[in-house]
Amino acid sequence: MINIVLARVDDRLIHGQIVNEWIASVNPTHLVVIDNELVNDKFMSNVYKALLPIWLESCILPENKAVEYLKNLDDKGVRIFIIARTSRVFEKLVAAGIAIKEITFADKMYFNNKIEIPEIDKKSMKNLLNFGVVLVAIHHPDDESQIIKEKIEDYDQG
């Protein structure tokens, strides 16, 4: 089974909090950024990679290459941190058989009493819940997480 130590939705992708707090907290061996736009922007890809510790194996992949890459890491004793801008990326991974138990969300919209979650994201989050994935909002690793389910349970897929 693929050892995913953190799956995170964060529209900023790699930034100080990721490098200084989350990587230290979950101690991954691999960081996988899944983003169709960033993979085509070599300058920004290099900027993001330069922020990471040199010991951390990292890659930036388009959505259509992520499943194969992750499956190739199965049973290799690695600890994987996956980050993407939206829940829709994780919905595709889970639908393709990548076992993700929990997804953390960084953006303020996912916290209670904050701005409304866009309908397209509610749909993918509802699908993730139906797959049995736990969805939580959390800023810092030491913070108490908030279950997101209540914010999307009124979503009607019909």
PyMOL CGO cylinders between C-alpha atoms (Angstrom):
from pymol import cmd
from pymol.cgo import CYLINDER

trace = [
    CYLINDER, 0.00, 0.00, 0.00, 1.21, 3.50, -0.84, 0.3, 1, 1, 1, 1, 1, 1,
    CYLINDER, 1.21, 3.50, -0.84, 2.25, 5.33, 2.34, 0.3, 1, 1, 1, 1, 1, 1,
    CYLINDER, 2.25, 5.33, 2.34, 0.70, 8.79, 2.03, 0.3, 1, 1, 1, 1, 1, 1,
    CYLINDER, 0.70, 8.79, 2.03, 1.61, 10.74, 5.17, 0.3, 1, 1, 1, 1, 1, 1,
    CYLINDER, 1.61, 10.74, 5.17, -0.22, 13.90, 4.11, 0.3, 1, 1, 1, 1, 1, 1,
    CYLINDER, -0.22, 13.90, 4.11, -2.61, 14.87, 1.33, 0.3, 1, 1, 1, 1, 1, 1,
    CYLINDER, -2.61, 14.87, 1.33, -3.19, 18.62, 1.35, 0.3, 1, 1, 1, 1, 1, 1,
    CYLINDER, -3.19, 18.62, 1.35, -5.32, 21.06, -0.63, 0.3, 1, 1, 1, 1, 1, 1,
    CYLINDER, -5.32, 21.06, -0.63, -3.51, 24.38, -0.58, 0.3, 1, 1, 1, 1, 1, 1,
    CYLINDER, -3.51, 24.38, -0.58, -3.86, 26.87, -3.42, 0.3, 1, 1, 1, 1, 1, 1,
    CYLINDER, -3.86, 26.87, -3.42, -0.43, 28.34, -2.60, 0.3, 1, 1, 1, 1, 1, 1,
    CYLINDER, -0.43, 28.34, -2.60, 1.21, 24.92, -3.07, 0.3, 1, 1, 1, 1, 1, 1,
    CYLINDER, 1.21, 24.92, -3.07, 4.73, 25.26, -1.62, 0.3, 1, 1, 1, 1, 1, 1,
    CYLINDER, 4.73, 25.26, -1.62, 5.28, 28.15, 0.80, 0.3, 1, 1, 1, 1, 1, 1,
    CYLINDER, 5.28, 28.15, 0.80, 6.93, 28.85, 4.15, 0.3, 1, 1, 1, 1, 1, 1,
    CYLINDER, 6.93, 28.85, 4.15, 4.35, 27.02, 6.26, 0.3, 1, 1, 1, 1, 1, 1,
    CYLINDER, 4.35, 27.02, 6.26, 4.67, 23.89, 4.13, 0.3, 1, 1, 1, 1, 1, 1,
    CYLINDER, 4.67, 23.89, 4.13, 8.47, 23.95, 4.31, 0.3, 1, 1, 1, 1, 1, 1,
    CYLINDER, 8.47, 23.95, 4.31, 8.88, 24.99, 7.94, 0.3, 1, 1, 1, 1, 1, 1,
    CYLINDER, 8.88, 24.99, 7.94, 5.96, 23.23, 9.60, 0.3, 1, 1, 1, 1, 1, 1,
    CYLINDER, 5.96, 23.23, 9.60, 4.27, 20.52, 7.56, 0.3, 1, 1, 1, 1, 1, 1,
    CYLINDER, 4.27, 20.52, 7.56, 7.38, 18.84, 6.17, 0.3, 1, 1, 1, 1, 1, 1,
    CYLINDER, 7.38, 18.84, 6.17, 8.92, 18.80, 9.66, 0.3, 1, 1, 1, 1, 1, 1,
    CYLINDER, 8.92, 18.80, 9.66, 5.70, 17.42, 11.14, 0.3, 1, 1, 1, 1, 1, 1,
    CYLINDER, 5.70, 17.42, 11.14, 5.09, 14.52, 8.74, 0.3, 1, 1, 1, 1, 1, 1,
    CYLINDER, 5.09, 14.52, 8.74, 8.71, 13.82, 7.73, 0.3, 1, 1, 1, 1, 1, 1,
    CYLINDER, 8.71, 13.82, 7.73, 8.07, 12.72, 4.13, 0.3, 1, 1, 1, 1, 1, 1,
    CYLINDER, 8.07, 12.72, 4.13, 10.67, 11.22, 1.84, 0.3, 1, 1, 1, 1, 1, 1,
    CYLINDER, 10.67, 11.22, 1.84, 8.79, 12.44, -1.25, 0.3, 1, 1, 1, 1, 1, 1,
    CYLINDER, 8.79, 12.44, -1.25, 6.80, 15.59, -1.99, 0.3, 1, 1, 1, 1, 1, 1,
    CYLINDER, 6.80, 15.59, -1.99, 4.49, 15.33, -4.98, 0.3, 1, 1, 1, 1, 1, 1,
    CYLINDER, 4.49, 15.33, -4.98, 2.92, 18.51, -6.31, 0.3, 1, 1, 1, 1, 1, 1,
    CYLINDER, 2.92, 18.51, -6.31, 0.09, 17.83, -8.75, 0.3, 1, 1, 1, 1, 1, 1,
    CYLINDER, 0.09, 17.83, -8.75, -0.71, 20.86, -10.85, 0.3, 1, 1, 1, 1, 1, 1,
    CYLINDER, -0.71, 20.86, -10.85, -1.30, 21.05, -14.61, 0.3, 1, 1, 1, 1, 1, 1,
    CYLINDER, -1.30, 21.05, -14.61, -0.37, 24.74, -14.86, 0.3, 1, 1, 1, 1, 1, 1,
    CYLINDER, -0.37, 24.74, -14.86, 2.76, 24.64, -12.73, 0.3, 1, 1, 1, 1, 1, 1,
    CYLINDER, 2.76, 24.64, -12.73, 4.23, 21.70, -14.61, 0.3, 1, 1, 1, 1, 1, 1,
    CYLINDER, 4.23, 21.70, -14.61, 4.32, 23.88, -17.73, 0.3, 1, 1, 1, 1, 1, 1,
    CYLINDER, 4.32, 23.88, -17.73, 5.89, 26.86, -15.96, 0.3, 1, 1, 1, 1, 1, 1,
    CYLINDER, 5.89, 26.86, -15.96, 9.54, 25.86, -15.67, 0.3, 1, 1, 1, 1, 1, 1,
    CYLINDER, 9.54, 25.86, -15.67, 10.59, 29.09, -13.94, 0.3, 1, 1, 1, 1, 1, 1,
    CYLINDER, 10.59, 29.09, -13.94, 8.01, 28.81, -11.14, 0.3, 1, 1, 1, 1, 1, 1,
    CYLINDER, 8.01, 28.81, -11.14, 8.57, 25.05, -10.88, 0.3, 1, 1, 1, 1, 1, 1,
    CYLINDER, 8.57, 25.05, -10.88, 12.25, 25.73, -10.21, 0.3, 1, 1, 1, 1, 1, 1,
    CYLINDER, 12.25, 25.73, -10.21, 11.41, 28.47, -7.69, 0.3, 1, 1, 1, 1, 1, 1,
    CYLINDER, 11.41, 28.47, -7.69, 9.13, 26.10, -5.76, 0.3, 1, 1, 1, 1, 1, 1,
    CYLINDER, 9.13, 26.10, -5.76, 11.66, 23.28, -5.82, 0.3, 1, 1, 1, 1, 1, 1,
    CYLINDER, 11.66, 23.28, -5.82, 14.40, 25.63, -4.59, 0.3, 1, 1, 1, 1, 1, 1,
    CYLINDER, 14.40, 25.63, -4.59, 12.36, 26.22, -1.43, 0.3, 1, 1, 1, 1, 1, 1,
    CYLINDER, 12.36, 26.22, -1.43, 12.48, 22.55, -0.45, 0.3, 1, 1, 1, 1, 1, 1,
    CYLINDER, 12.48, 22.55, -0.45, 15.09, 20.78, 1.66, 0.3, 1, 1, 1, 1, 1, 1,
    CYLINDER, 15.09, 20.78, 1.66, 17.74, 19.08, -0.47, 0.3, 1, 1, 1, 1, 1, 1,
    CYLINDER, 17.74, 19.08, -0.47, 17.09, 15.71, 1.18, 0.3, 1, 1, 1, 1, 1, 1,
    CYLINDER, 17.09, 15.71, 1.18, 13.44, 15.69, 0.07, 0.3, 1, 1, 1, 1, 1, 1,
    CYLINDER, 13.44, 15.69, 0.07, 12.71, 13.96, -3.23, 0.3, 1, 1, 1, 1, 1, 1,
    CYLINDER, 12.71, 13.96, -3.23, 10.25, 16.19, -5.06, 0.3, 1, 1, 1, 1, 1, 1,
    CYLINDER, 10.25, 16.19, -5.06, 8.41, 16.33, -8.34, 0.3, 1, 1, 1, 1, 1, 1,
    CYLINDER, 8.41, 16.33, -8.34, 5.76, 18.42, -10.02, 0.3, 1, 1, 1, 1, 1, 1,
    CYLINDER, 5.76, 18.42, -10.02, 3.38, 16.36, -12.11, 0.3, 1, 1, 1, 1, 1, 1,
    CYLINDER, 3.38, 16.36, -12.11, 0.35, 16.91, -14.33, 0.3, 1, 1, 1, 1, 1, 1,
    CYLINDER, 0.35, 16.91, -14.33, -2.82, 15.16, -13.17, 0.3, 1, 1, 1, 1, 1, 1,
    CYLINDER, -2.82, 15.16, -13.17, -2.62, 12.56, -15.94, 0.3, 1, 1, 1, 1, 1, 1,
    CYLINDER, -2.62, 12.56, -15.94, 0.82, 11.32, -14.76, 0.3, 1, 1, 1, 1, 1, 1,
    CYLINDER, 0.82, 11.32, -14.76, 0.22, 11.36, -11.00, 0.3, 1, 1, 1, 1, 1, 1,
    CYLINDER, 0.22, 11.36, -11.00, -1.56, 8.03, -10.57, 0.3, 1, 1, 1, 1, 1, 1,
    CYLINDER, -1.56, 8.03, -10.57, 1.11, 6.06, -12.42, 0.3, 1, 1, 1, 1, 1, 1,
    CYLINDER, 1.11, 6.06, -12.42, 3.90, 7.83, -10.51, 0.3, 1, 1, 1, 1, 1, 1,
    CYLINDER, 3.90, 7.83, -10.51, 2.27, 7.14, -7.13, 0.3, 1, 1, 1, 1, 1, 1,
    CYLINDER, 2.27, 7.14, -7.13, 1.56, 3.50, -7.98, 0.3, 1, 1, 1, 1, 1, 1,
    CYLINDER, 1.56, 3.50, -7.98, 5.22, 3.06, -8.91, 0.3, 1, 1, 1, 1, 1, 1,
    CYLINDER, 5.22, 3.06, -8.91, 6.16, 4.14, -5.37, 0.3, 1, 1, 1, 1, 1, 1,
    CYLINDER, 6.16, 4.14, -5.37, 4.02, 1.37, -3.85, 0.3, 1, 1, 1, 1, 1, 1,
    CYLINDER, 4.02, 1.37, -3.85, 5.98, -0.94, -1.51, 0.3, 1, 1, 1, 1, 1, 1,
    CYLINDER, 5.98, -0.94, -1.51, 9.18, 1.10, -1.81, 0.3, 1, 1, 1, 1, 1, 1,
    CYLINDER, 9.18, 1.10, -1.81, 9.22, 2.20, 1.85, 0.3, 1, 1, 1, 1, 1, 1,
    CYLINDER, 9.22, 2.20, 1.85, 8.65, 5.87, 1.02, 0.3, 1, 1, 1, 1, 1, 1,
    CYLINDER, 8.65, 5.87, 1.02, 6.58, 8.46, 2.88, 0.3, 1, 1, 1, 1, 1, 1,
    CYLINDER, 6.58, 8.46, 2.88, 4.61, 10.63, 0.47, 0.3, 1, 1, 1, 1, 1, 1,
    CYLINDER, 4.61, 10.63, 0.47, 3.26, 14.16, 0.95, 0.3, 1, 1, 1, 1, 1, 1,
    CYLINDER, 3.26, 14.16, 0.95, 0.88, 15.13, -1.88, 0.3, 1, 1, 1, 1, 1, 1,
    CYLINDER, 0.88, 15.13, -1.88, -0.21, 18.70, -2.44, 0.3, 1, 1, 1, 1, 1, 1,
    CYLINDER, -0.21, 18.70, -2.44, -2.66, 20.14, -4.98, 0.3, 1, 1, 1, 1, 1, 1,
    CYLINDER, -2.66, 20.14, -4.98, -4.68, 23.32, -5.39, 0.3, 1, 1, 1, 1, 1, 1,
    CYLINDER, -4.68, 23.32, -5.39, -8.14, 21.67, -5.35, 0.3, 1, 1, 1, 1, 1, 1,
    CYLINDER, -8.14, 21.67, -5.35, -10.03, 18.67, -4.04, 0.3, 1, 1, 1, 1, 1, 1,
    CYLINDER, -10.03, 18.67, -4.04, -10.80, 17.71, -7.64, 0.3, 1, 1, 1, 1, 1, 1,
    CYLINDER, -10.80, 17.71, -7.64, -7.24, 16.44, -8.06, 0.3, 1, 1, 1, 1, 1, 1,
    CYLINDER, -7.24, 16.44, -8.06, -7.61, 14.15, -5.05, 0.3, 1, 1, 1, 1, 1, 1,
    CYLINDER, -7.61, 14.15, -5.05, -11.02, 12.98, -6.25, 0.3, 1, 1, 1, 1, 1, 1,
    CYLINDER, -11.02, 12.98, -6.25, -9.34, 11.74, -9.45, 0.3, 1, 1, 1, 1, 1, 1,
    CYLINDER, -9.34, 11.74, -9.45, -6.58, 10.01, -7.48, 0.3, 1, 1, 1, 1, 1, 1,
    CYLINDER, -6.58, 10.01, -7.48, -9.02, 8.22, -5.18, 0.3, 1, 1, 1, 1, 1, 1,
    CYLINDER, -9.02, 8.22, -5.18, -11.27, 7.23, -8.10, 0.3, 1, 1, 1, 1, 1, 1,
    CYLINDER, -11.27, 7.23, -8.10, -8.19, 5.72, -9.78, 0.3, 1, 1, 1, 1, 1, 1,
    CYLINDER, -8.19, 5.72, -9.78, -7.43, 3.56, -6.74, 0.3, 1, 1, 1, 1, 1, 1,
    CYLINDER, -7.43, 3.56, -6.74, -4.95, 5.66, -4.76, 0.3, 1, 1, 1, 1, 1, 1,
    CYLINDER, -4.95, 5.66, -4.76, -5.78, 5.01, -1.10, 0.3, 1, 1, 1, 1, 1, 1,
    CYLINDER, -5.78, 5.01, -1.10, -6.07, 8.35, 0.68, 0.3, 1, 1, 1, 1, 1, 1,
    CYLINDER, -6.07, 8.35, 0.68, -7.61, 8.21, 4.15, 0.3, 1, 1, 1, 1, 1, 1,
    CYLINDER, -7.61, 8.21, 4.15, -7.64, 11.93, 4.98, 0.3, 1, 1, 1, 1, 1, 1,
    CYLINDER, -7.64, 11.93, 4.98, -7.21, 15.21, 3.14, 0.3, 1, 1, 1, 1, 1, 1,
    CYLINDER, -7.21, 15.21, 3.14, -6.31, 18.44, 4.91, 0.3, 1, 1, 1, 1, 1, 1,
    CYLINDER, -6.31, 18.44, 4.91, -7.54, 21.75, 3.55, 0.3, 1, 1, 1, 1, 1, 1,
    CYLINDER, -7.54, 21.75, 3.55, -5.65, 25.00, 4.14, 0.3, 1, 1, 1, 1, 1, 1,
    CYLINDER, -5.65, 25.00, 4.14, -7.83, 27.66, 2.58, 0.3, 1, 1, 1, 1, 1, 1,
    CYLINDER, -7.83, 27.66, 2.58, -10.03, 29.70, 4.91, 0.3, 1, 1, 1, 1, 1, 1,
    CYLINDER, -10.03, 29.70, 4.91, -13.17, 28.85, 2.96, 0.3, 1, 1, 1, 1, 1, 1,
    CYLINDER, -13.17, 28.85, 2.96, -13.13, 25.36, 4.43, 0.3, 1, 1, 1, 1, 1, 1,
    CYLINDER, -13.13, 25.36, 4.43, -13.31, 26.54, 8.04, 0.3, 1, 1, 1, 1, 1, 1,
    CYLINDER, -13.31, 26.54, 8.04, -16.64, 26.98, 9.82, 0.3, 1, 1, 1, 1, 1, 1,
    CYLINDER, -16.64, 26.98, 9.82, -18.36, 30.36, 9.37, 0.3, 1, 1, 1, 1, 1, 1,
    CYLINDER, -18.36, 30.36, 9.37, -16.16, 31.39, 6.45, 0.3, 1, 1, 1, 1, 1, 1,
    CYLINDER, -16.16, 31.39, 6.45, -16.88, 32.11, 2.79, 0.3, 1, 1, 1, 1, 1, 1,
    CYLINDER, -16.88, 32.11, 2.79, -18.92, 29.68, 0.72, 0.3, 1, 1, 1, 1, 1, 1,
    CYLINDER, -18.92, 29.68, 0.72, -17.19, 26.75, -0.96, 0.3, 1, 1, 1, 1, 1, 1,
    CYLINDER, -17.19, 26.75, -0.96, -17.65, 26.81, -4.78, 0.3, 1, 1, 1, 1, 1, 1,
    CYLINDER, -17.65, 26.81, -4.78, -20.18, 24.26, -6.04, 0.3, 1, 1, 1, 1, 1, 1,
    CYLINDER, -20.18, 24.26, -6.04, -17.62, 22.42, -8.19, 0.3, 1, 1, 1, 1, 1, 1,
    CYLINDER, -17.62, 22.42, -8.19, -15.49, 21.83, -5.10, 0.3, 1, 1, 1, 1, 1, 1,
    CYLINDER, -15.49, 21.83, -5.10, -18.49, 20.81, -3.01, 0.3, 1, 1, 1, 1, 1, 1,
    CYLINDER, -18.49, 20.81, -3.01, -19.27, 18.16, -5.60, 0.3, 1, 1, 1, 1, 1, 1,
    CYLINDER, -19.27, 18.16, -5.60, -15.75, 16.68, -5.54, 0.3, 1, 1, 1, 1, 1, 1,
    CYLINDER, -15.75, 16.68, -5.54, -15.65, 16.86, -1.73, 0.3, 1, 1, 1, 1, 1, 1,
    CYLINDER, -15.65, 16.86, -1.73, -18.99, 15.05, -1.51, 0.3, 1, 1, 1, 1, 1, 1,
    CYLINDER, -18.99, 15.05, -1.51, -17.61, 12.36, -3.82, 0.3, 1, 1, 1, 1, 1, 1,
    CYLINDER, -17.61, 12.36, -3.82, -14.51, 12.04, -1.62, 0.3, 1, 1, 1, 1, 1, 1,
    CYLINDER, -14.51, 12.04, -1.62, -16.74, 11.61, 1.43, 0.3, 1, 1, 1, 1, 1, 1,
    CYLINDER, -16.74, 11.61, 1.43, -18.62, 8.88, -0.45, 0.3, 1, 1, 1, 1, 1, 1,
    CYLINDER, -18.62, 8.88, -0.45, -15.27, 7.14, -1.02, 0.3, 1, 1, 1, 1, 1, 1,
    CYLINDER, -15.27, 7.14, -1.02, -14.77, 7.22, 2.77, 0.3, 1, 1, 1, 1, 1, 1,
    CYLINDER, -14.77, 7.22, 2.77, -12.10, 9.94, 2.81, 0.3, 1, 1, 1, 1, 1, 1,
    CYLINDER, -12.10, 9.94, 2.81, -12.03, 12.16, 5.91, 0.3, 1, 1, 1, 1, 1, 1,
    CYLINDER, -12.03, 12.16, 5.91, -11.90, 15.88, 5.06, 0.3, 1, 1, 1, 1, 1, 1,
    CYLINDER, -11.90, 15.88, 5.06, -10.47, 18.32, 7.61, 0.3, 1, 1, 1, 1, 1, 1,
    CYLINDER, -10.47, 18.32, 7.61, -9.54, 21.99, 7.70, 0.3, 1, 1, 1, 1, 1, 1,
    CYLINDER, -9.54, 21.99, 7.70, -6.32, 22.83, 9.49, 0.3, 1, 1, 1, 1, 1, 1,
    CYLINDER, -6.32, 22.83, 9.49, -3.76, 25.63, 9.17, 0.3, 1, 1, 1, 1, 1, 1,
    CYLINDER, -3.76, 25.63, 9.17, -0.79, 24.39, 11.22, 0.3, 1, 1, 1, 1, 1, 1,
    CYLINDER, -0.79, 24.39, 11.22, 0.18, 20.84, 12.18, 0.3, 1, 1, 1, 1, 1, 1,
    CYLINDER, 0.18, 20.84, 12.18, -0.34, 21.52, 15.91, 0.3, 1, 1, 1, 1, 1, 1,
    CYLINDER, -0.34, 21.52, 15.91, -3.79, 23.09, 15.43, 0.3, 1, 1, 1, 1, 1, 1,
    CYLINDER, -3.79, 23.09, 15.43, -6.96, 21.19, 16.13, 0.3, 1, 1, 1, 1, 1, 1,
    CYLINDER, -6.96, 21.19, 16.13, -8.53, 20.10, 12.86, 0.3, 1, 1, 1, 1, 1, 1,
    CYLINDER, -8.53, 20.10, 12.86, -12.15, 20.83, 11.95, 0.3, 1, 1, 1, 1, 1, 1,
    CYLINDER, -12.15, 20.83, 11.95, -14.23, 18.23, 10.14, 0.3, 1, 1, 1, 1, 1, 1,
    CYLINDER, -14.23, 18.23, 10.14, -15.53, 19.77, 6.92, 0.3, 1, 1, 1, 1, 1, 1,
    CYLINDER, -15.53, 19.77, 6.92, -18.48, 17.46, 6.35, 0.3, 1, 1, 1, 1, 1, 1,
    CYLINDER, -18.48, 17.46, 6.35, -21.06, 19.91, 7.73, 0.3, 1, 1, 1, 1, 1, 1,
    CYLINDER, -21.06, 19.91, 7.73, -20.18, 22.56, 5.16, 0.3, 1, 1, 1, 1, 1, 1,
    CYLINDER, -20.18, 22.56, 5.16, -20.96, 20.28, 2.23, 0.3, 1, 1, 1, 1, 1, 1,
    CYLINDER, -20.96, 20.28, 2.23, -23.64, 17.92, 3.47, 0.3, 1, 1, 1, 1, 1, 1,
    CYLINDER, -23.64, 17.92, 3.47, -26.36, 20.16, 2.06, 0.3, 1, 1, 1, 1, 1, 1,
    CYLINDER, -26.36, 20.16, 2.06, -24.85, 19.83, -1.42, 0.3, 1, 1, 1, 1, 1, 1,
    CYLINDER, -24.85, 19.83, -1.42, -27.33, 18.19, -3.77, 0.3, 1, 1, 1, 1, 1, 1,
    CYLINDER, -27.33, 18.19, -3.77, -25.68, 16.31, -6.62, 0.3, 1, 1, 1, 1, 1, 1,
    CYLINDER, -25.68, 16.31, -6.62, -28.93, 16.11, -8.52, 0.3, 1, 1, 1, 1, 1, 1,
]
cmd.load_cgo(trace, "trace")
